[in-house]
């Protein structure tokens, strides 16, 4: 059987503000672990967030650059989940009224043609901390310096049909945010991270297949490899008569293999509700 590949991207863009989105802590990269996390970042009782005006300016600049609608009244929600690098027990993000609405980016393809990729929305949110797995001898360390760093998460429509198109879009977005000066674009430092949603459907079918999400890809090369790997994995399962499980996966570029991280959650699993402090 022949298959159509359907790809959508979620791209986390770390904004180049000097301080965090809701606190005055520095966002400078490379500081000693846990030296740039204050009481607000650590969710100490009695602390309240103070929005960073520059983060909103950067989000609006991005929206205008991708031909998007700008939401005049933007709302923050709390996304509730437990993870060691999330000291609050929730992430302050946007769901119902993201600051950047529908837009689009035109990409140039290797064959000389161009293609329009629609952007569903882009929202502001705070980054989580970072889990450290090296040098802890079977344990995991947590560095909360990154917690509260401002992000925009760019969510595309599933308009891409192969790895080349996905990489072309990612490169175009990288060019946009670095040209605007809203992100330094250093992927080795996590300034841009890519989540790739992939599904297969019978060729010509209008019904989308079950998708998987491959998270935290930090280079264009790894993205291309991860897409090729996941397409082959799904194709093997479907052609053997199996079914795809909706899940989040992690890709190891050094070994060219992936593993299941967790079954994919839906929005109601996170118990979103409007943030009462903002």
C-alpha positions in Angstrom: 0.0 0.0 0.0 1.1 3.6 -0.7 1.0 6.1 2.1 0.7 9.9 2.4 2.9 11.4 5.1 1.3 14.2 7.2 3.5 16.4 9.4 2.8 19.3 11.8 5.4 21.1 13.9 5.4 22.7 17.3 8.5 24.9 17.7 9.6 26.4 21.0 11.4 29.7 20.5 13.2 31.1 23.5 12.9 34.8 23.6 16.0 37.0 24.0 14.8 39.0 27.0 17.3 39.8 29.7 14.9 38.6 32.4 12.2 35.9 32.8 8.6 36.2 31.7 7.1 36.6 35.2 10.1 37.5 37.4 13.3 39.6 37.4 15.7 36.7 37.4 18.3 36.7 34.7 18.0 34.5 31.6 21.7 34.4 30.9 22.9 31.0 29.7 25.7 29.0 31.4 25.3 30.1 35.1 25.9 27.7 37.9 22.8 25.5 38.5 20.0 27.0 40.5 21.7 30.4 40.8 19.2 32.2 38.6 15.9 31.1 40.1 14.2 33.4 42.6 11.1 32.9 44.8 8.7 33.5 41.9 10.4 30.9 39.7 10.3 28.4 42.6 6.6 29.1 43.4 7.2 30.1 47.0 4.0 30.9 48.9 2.9 34.5 48.6 4.8 35.3 45.4 3.0 36.8 42.4 4.0 37.0 38.8 4.9 40.3 37.1 4.6 40.1 33.3 7.7 41.0 31.2 6.6 43.7 28.7 9.4 42.9 26.3 8.2 39.3 25.9 4.8 40.6 24.7 6.5 43.0 22.3 8.6 40.2 20.8 5.5 38.0 20.4 3.7 40.7 18.5 6.7 41.3 16.3 6.7 37.6 15.5 3.0 37.6 14.7 3.3 40.5 12.3 6.3 38.8 10.6 4.3 35.7 9.9 1.2 37.5 8.6 -0.8 36.5 11.6 -3.7 38.0 13.5 -2.8 39.6 16.8 -5.1 39.0 19.8 -6.0 42.3 21.4 -7.0 40.6 24.6 -4.7 37.7 25.6 -5.3 35.3 28.5 -3.0 33.0 30.4 -4.0 29.5 31.7 -2.4 27.1 34.1 -1.4 23.7 32.6 -1.3 21.3 35.5 1.2 18.4 35.5 3.9 17.0 37.7 7.5 16.8 36.7 10.7 17.3 38.8 11.8 20.3 36.7 8.4 22.1 37.2 8.5 23.4 40.7 5.1 25.1 40.6 3.3 21.9 39.6 1.8 23.9 36.7 3.0 25.8 33.7 1.7 29.3 32.9 0.8 29.2 29.2 -2.0 30.1 26.8 -4.8 28.0 25.4 -8.1 29.8 24.7 -6.8 33.2 23.5 -3.1 33.0 22.4 -1.5 36.3 21.6 -0.7 35.3 17.9 -3.6 33.9 15.9 -3.6 32.2 12.4 -0.9 33.2 10.0 1.4 31.6 7.4 4.9 31.3 6.1 5.9 30.6 2.5 8.8 28.2 2.1 11.1 27.5 -0.8 11.5 23.8 -1.7 14.6 22.1 -3.2 12.8 21.6 -6.5 12.5 25.4 -6.9 8.8 25.5 -6.0 7.3 27.3 -3.0 4.7 26.1 -0.6 2.5 27.9 2.0 2.6 26.4 5.5 -0.2 27.7 7.7 0.4 28.6 11.4 -2.5 27.7 13.6 -1.3 30.0 16.4 1.7 31.0 18.6 1.4 31.5 22.3 3.5 32.8 25.1 4.5 30.5 28.0 7.2 30.0 30.6 9.9 27.3 30.1 10.4 24.5 32.6 13.7 23.8 34.3 16.2 21.2 33.0 16.8 17.6 34.2 20.5 16.7 34.3 21.4 13.0 33.7 25.2 13.0 33.4 27.6 12.9 36.4 24.9 11.8 38.9 25.6 8.0 38.9 22.1 6.7 38.4 20.4 9.7 39.7 19.0 12.8 38.0 19.8 16.4 39.0 17.5 19.4 38.4 18.7 22.8 37.3 15.9 25.5 37.7 17.8 28.3 36.0 15.7 27.9 32.9 12.4 27.8 34.7 10.4 30.9 33.8 12.4 31.8 30.7 9.9 33.3 28.1 9.0 31.2 25.1 6.7 31.5 22.2 5.4 28.1 21.0 4.6 28.1 17.3 2.0 25.5 16.2 1.6 24.8 12.5 -1.2 23.1 10.7 -0.4 19.6 9.4 0.6 21.0 6.0 4.0 19.3 5.4 4.3 16.0 3.7 8.0 15.0 4.0 11.1 15.8 6.0 12.5 18.2 3.4 9.4 20.5 3.8 9.5 20.3 7.6 13.2 21.2 7.6 12.6 24.0 5.1 9.9 25.5 7.4 12.1 25.2 10.5 15.0 26.9 8.7 12.7 29.7 7.5 11.3 30.2 11.0 14.9 30.3 12.4 15.7 32.9 9.9 12.7 35.0 10.8 13.2 35.0 14.6 17.0 35.7 14.4 16.5 38.5 11.8 13.9 40.1 14.1 16.4 39.8 17.0 13.8 38.1 19.3 15.8 34.9 19.6 19.5 34.1 19.3 18.7 30.9 17.4 21.5 28.9 19.2 20.0 25.4 19.1 22.9 23.9 21.0 21.8 26.0 24.0 18.1 25.1 23.5 17.0 28.4 22.1 14.9 26.6 19.5 13.5 23.1 20.1 11.3 21.2 17.7 8.4 18.8 18.3 7.3 16.8 15.2 3.8 15.4 14.9 3.7 12.6 12.2 0.9 10.4 10.9 0.4 8.2 7.8 -2.8 7.8 5.8 -3.6 5.7 2.8 -2.7 7.6 -0.4 -5.5 9.9 -1.4 -7.5 9.5 1.8 -9.0 12.5 3.5 -9.0 10.8 6.9 -5.9 11.5 9.0 -4.1 8.6 10.8 -3.2 8.4 14.4 -0.3 10.7 15.1 2.8 10.5 17.3 4.9 13.3 18.6 8.7 13.2 18.7 9.9 15.8 21.2 12.8 18.0 21.8 14.8 17.9 18.6 17.5 20.5 18.7 19.0 20.5 15.2 17.7 20.4 11.6 19.7 17.2 10.9 18.2 15.4 13.9 14.7 16.6 12.8 15.3 15.1 9.3 16.6 11.8 10.7 13.8 11.6 13.3 11.1 12.1 10.7 12.6 9.4 8.4 12.9 7.0 11.3 9.3 7.6 12.5 7.8 7.3 9.1 9.6 4.0 8.5 8.5 2.7 12.0 4.8 3.6 11.4 4.9 2.1 7.9 6.3 -1.2 9.2 3.6 -1.4 11.9 0.7 -0.5 9.5 1.9 -2.9 6.7 2.1 -5.7 9.3 -1.5 -5.1 10.2 -0.9 -3.3 13.4 -2.2 0.0 14.6 -0.4 3.2 15.7 -0.6 4.3 19.4 -1.0 8.0 20.0 2.1 8.7 22.1 5.0 11.0 22.7 8.4 9.6 21.7 12.0 10.6 22.2 14.6 10.2 19.4 18.3 9.3 19.9 20.1 10.7 16.9 23.4 9.0 17.8 21.8 5.6 17.7 19.0 6.4 15.2 16.4 4.9 17.4 13.4 6.2 19.3 11.5 5.1 22.4 8.1 5.7 23.9 8.1 8.5 26.5 4.4 8.5 27.4 1.0 8.0 25.9 -0.2 11.2 24.4 -2.3 13.4 26.7 -5.3 15.4 25.7 -6.0 18.9 26.8 -8.4 17.8 29.5 -5.7 15.7 31.1 -3.9 19.0 32.1 -7.0 20.5 33.8 -6.4 23.9 32.2 -8.0 26.9 34.0 -7.5 30.7 33.7 -4.5 31.9 35.8 -6.0 33.8 38.7 -2.7 35.8 39.2 -2.6 37.4 35.7 
